[in-house]
Amino acid sequence: MRARIRVSLAVPGFLSLFLFSTLSLVVHAQAEAPAQQSSPASATPAAPATPAAAANNAASVVPPEAPDHRISLDVVVTDKAGNPQSGLQQQDFTILDDKQPENILSFRATDEGSAAEPMQIIFLLDAVNTGAQTMGFERLELEKFLRQDGGHLALPTSLVFLTDTSTEVQPGTTRDGNALADLLKSKETGLRIIGRSQGIYGAMDRFNLGLTALERISGYEARQPGRKLLVWFSSGWPMLSGPRLELTKKNEDWLFNGVVTMSRALREARVTLYSVDPLGTSDAGSFRTFYYESFLKGVPSSSKVLPGNLALQVLAAQTGGKVLNSNNDLTKLIANCVIDAKAYYTMSFIYPPADHPDEFHSLEIKVDKPGLTARTRMGYYAQPYKDTGR
């Protein structure tokens, strides 16, 4: 029979102020749904915010844009084989904001031969959305990568372990791959408390845990200098989107604010996200392999938003990272992510005043060289200029 299930979402941190407190889903059920959802233990639990608290605290939680309205972008340029290209100059680039060219305010090229700015690689092992057998394979492949070249890593690197009960971040970074591999072997990720057998309730918990971890990492990395490449090993949390989904207007508003806030947080922290599916060819051709593409286009308003707009794969593509889900050679896929640090360009521009708050602007970088493609963030949310009264 068909039953309407109302499920509560509680996300600690700033997303709790915006993500919907109740989500209406029409699902096929064999029996009456339980009245209350059980939630797993959390290392840092937080109660869901009320609408009033959201309104009162939003201004303090979401940092305002810089007074000069600057947008800074990290841009990777590749040839047809996917190899990063160095040696380009400012005049080789054009920034298109909603298809309109913008003046480049600042420009810096970084490559292996230049004075490197602070940069780090973060590997996240997601035991919430990955089964035990796949986790075992994933750990072996990551260990193999870390021990390459005698364990000498090209960049400072750290590990993050996401489980049902905590997000454990290794303090500091290191170039000692052997030390990281030893740490990886010593860590027990444990069994998943949340499984697919819990249906929509487990899916909601996994959605919350994944986004909460990403929020906390972004908040921490915003206080660290330089660029960060976050490689997330997972097939992703549930997208919670489809024909059976129903959202109230309040749900839509809170969810849209969550999309805007996450977009800004990742950009201001200079985090480029990479979604690496350890299932690889086992998932190739399945519906979920390409379903995320339905949500890649920027969300212009709350009436157009869906939970799928916060999917791991969507956020990865929108930050200028990669979605790698059709290869079982994890060592090769990791190298495919890390190579983006070999050469890149950082440039900025002043965004034009928006007509209304949280106005979505698409971004595109054109390179005036044949055969080259630029990859960067797909968009941002602009704000009105306070001094114009707009």
ChimeraX attribute file (.defattr): number of C-alpha atoms within 10 A of each C-alpha:
attribute: neighborCount
match mode: 1-to-1
recipient: residues
	/A:1	8
	/A:2	11
	/A:3	14
	/A:4	15
	/A:5	20
	/A:6	17
	/A:7	17
	/A:8	17
	/A:9	19
	/A:10	24
	/A:11	27
	/A:12	22
	/A:13	21
	/A:14	22
	/A:15	25
	/A:16	23
	/A:17	27
	/A:18	28
	/A:19	27
	/A:20	29
	/A:21	21
	/A:22	16
	/A:23	22
	/A:24	16
	/A:25	20
	/A:26	15
	/A:27	16
	/A:28	12
	/A:29	13
	/A:30	9
	/A:31	9
	/A:32	11
	/A:33	14
	/A:34	9
	/A:35	9
	/A:36	10
	/A:37	16
	/A:38	10
	/A:39	14
	/A:40	14
	/A:41	11
	/A:42	14
	/A:43	11
	/A:44	10
	/A:45	14
	/A:46	12
	/A:47	10
	/A:48	21
	/A:49	22
	/A:50	14
	/A:51	15
	/A:52	10
	/A:53	11
	/A:54	19
	/A:55	12
	/A:56	12
	/A:57	14
	/A:58	15
	/A:59	10
	/A:60	9
	/A:61	14
	/A:62	14
	/A:63	12
	/A:64	11
	/A:65	14
	/A:66	8
	/A:67	8
	/A:68	10
	/A:69	17
	/A:70	15
	/A:71	17
	/A:72	19
	/A:73	22
	/A:74	21
	/A:75	19
	/A:76	24
	/A:77	22
	/A:78	19
	/A:79	14
	/A:80	9
	/A:81	8
	/A:82	13
	/A:83	16
	/A:84	20
	/A:85	19
	/A:86	18
	/A:87	10
	/A:88	15
	/A:89	12
	/A:90	15
	/A:91	10
	/A:92	10
	/A:93	18
	/A:94	17
	/A:95	20
	/A:96	16
	/A:97	19
	/A:98	13
	/A:99	12
	/A:100	11
	/A:101	14
	/A:102	16
	/A:103	12
	/A:104	16
	/A:105	12
	/A:106	12
	/A:107	16
	/A:108	12
	/A:109	19
	/A:110	17
	/A:111	17
	/A:112	12
	/A:113	9
	/A:114	9
	/A:115	9
	/A:116	11
	/A:117	11
	/A:118	12
	/A:119	16
	/A:120	23
	/A:121	25
	/A:122	22
	/A:123	18
	/A:124	20
	/A:125	24
	/A:126	25
	/A:127	22
	/A:128	28
	/A:129	26
	/A:130	23
	/A:131	15
	/A:132	15
	/A:133	8
	/A:134	14
	/A:135	20
	/A:136	12
	/A:137	15
	/A:138	24
	/A:139	18
	/A:140	16
	/A:141	18
	/A:142	19
	/A:143	21
	/A:144	16
	/A:145	20
	/A:146	24
	/A:147	18
	/A:148	13
	/A:149	10
	/A:150	10
	/A:151	18
	/A:152	14
	/A:153	18
	/A:154	17
	/A:155	17
	/A:156	17
	/A:157	23
	/A:158	21
	/A:159	22
	/A:160	21
	/A:161	20
	/A:162	19
	/A:163	26
	/A:164	24
	/A:165	17
	/A:166	16
	/A:167	23
	/A:168	14
	/A:169	14
	/A:170	14
	/A:171	9
	/A:172	9
	/A:173	15
	/A:174	18
	/A:175	18
	/A:176	19
	/A:177	24
	/A:178	19
	/A:179	14
	/A:180	22
	/A:181	20
	/A:182	13
	/A:183	13
	/A:184	20
	/A:185	12
	/A:186	9
	/A:187	9
	/A:188	9
	/A:189	18
	/A:190	12
	/A:191	13
	/A:192	15
	/A:193	15
	/A:194	21
	/A:195	17
	/A:196	11
	/A:197	9
	/A:198	12
	/A:199	11
	/A:200	17
	/A:201	23
	/A:202	20
	/A:203	20
	/A:204	23
	/A:205	25
	/A:206	22
	/A:207	24
	/A:208	20
	/A:209	26
	/A:210	23
	/A:211	20
	/A:212	20
	/A:213	23
	/A:214	19
	/A:215	21
	/A:216	16
	/A:217	20
	/A:218	23
	/A:219	17
	/A:220	11
	/A:221	19
	/A:222	19
	/A:223	10
	/A:224	15
	/A:225	13
	/A:226	15
	/A:227	20
	/A:228	24
	/A:229	21
	/A:230	27
	/A:231	24
	/A:232	24
	/A:233	26
	/A:234	26
	/A:235	23
	/A:236	22
	/A:237	24
	/A:238	22
	/A:239	22
	/A:240	19
	/A:241	15
	/A:242	11
	/A:243	8
	/A:244	12
	/A:245	14
	/A:246	17
	/A:247	18
	/A:248	12
	/A:249	12
	/A:250	17
	/A:251	21
	/A:252	23
	/A:253	18
	/A:254	22
	/A:255	26
	/A:256	27
	/A:257	21
	/A:258	22
	/A:259	24
	/A:260	23
	/A:261	21
	/A:262	21
	/A:263	19
	/A:264	21
	/A:265	22
	/A:266	24
	/A:267	22
	/A:268	19
	/A:269	20
	/A:270	23
	/A:271	26
	/A:272	26
	/A:273	27
	/A:274	28
	/A:275	24
	/A:276	27
	/A:277	28
	/A:278	27
	/A:279	23
	/A:280	18
	/A:281	14
	/A:282	13
	/A:283	17
	/A:284	16
	/A:285	11
	/A:286	10
	/A:287	9
	/A:288	15
	/A:289	18
	/A:290	13
	/A:291	14
	/A:292	20
	/A:293	14
	/A:294	10
	/A:295	20
	/A:296	19
	/A:297	13
	/A:298	20
	/A:299	20
	/A:300	16
	/A:301	15
	/A:302	17
	/A:303	14
	/A:304	11
	/A:305	22
	/A:306	23
	/A:307	23
	/A:308	22
	/A:309	26
	/A:310	26
	/A:311	22
	/A:312	27
	/A:313	33
	/A:314	26
	/A:315	28
	/A:316	24
	/A:317	22
	/A:318	24
	/A:319	24
	/A:320	22
	/A:321	25
	/A:322	22
	/A:323	23
	/A:324	22
	/A:325	24
	/A:326	18
	/A:327	17
	/A:328	21
	/A:329	14
	/A:330	24
	/A:331	17
	/A:332	12
	/A:333	18
	/A:334	19
	/A:335	11
	/A:336	15
	/A:337	22
	/A:338	18
	/A:339	13
	/A:340	21
	/A:341	20
	/A:342	17
	/A:343	21
	/A:344	23
	/A:345	23
	/A:346	17
	/A:347	18
	/A:348	18
	/A:349	19
	/A:350	14
	/A:351	20
	/A:352	15
	/A:353	16
	/A:354	16
	/A:355	12
	/A:356	12
	/A:357	13
	/A:358	18
	/A:359	17
	/A:360	19
	/A:361	20
	/A:362	17
	/A:363	18
	/A:364	19
	/A:365	22
	/A:366	16
	/A:367	19
	/A:368	13
	/A:369	11
	/A:370	7
	/A:371	10
	/A:372	17
	/A:373	18
	/A:374	19
	/A:375	20
	/A:376	21
	/A:377	24
	/A:378	19
	/A:379	22
	/A:380	22
	/A:381	20
	/A:382	22
	/A:383	20
	/A:384	18
	/A:385	19
	/A:386	9
	/A:387	6
	/A:388	7
	/A:389	6
	/A:390	12
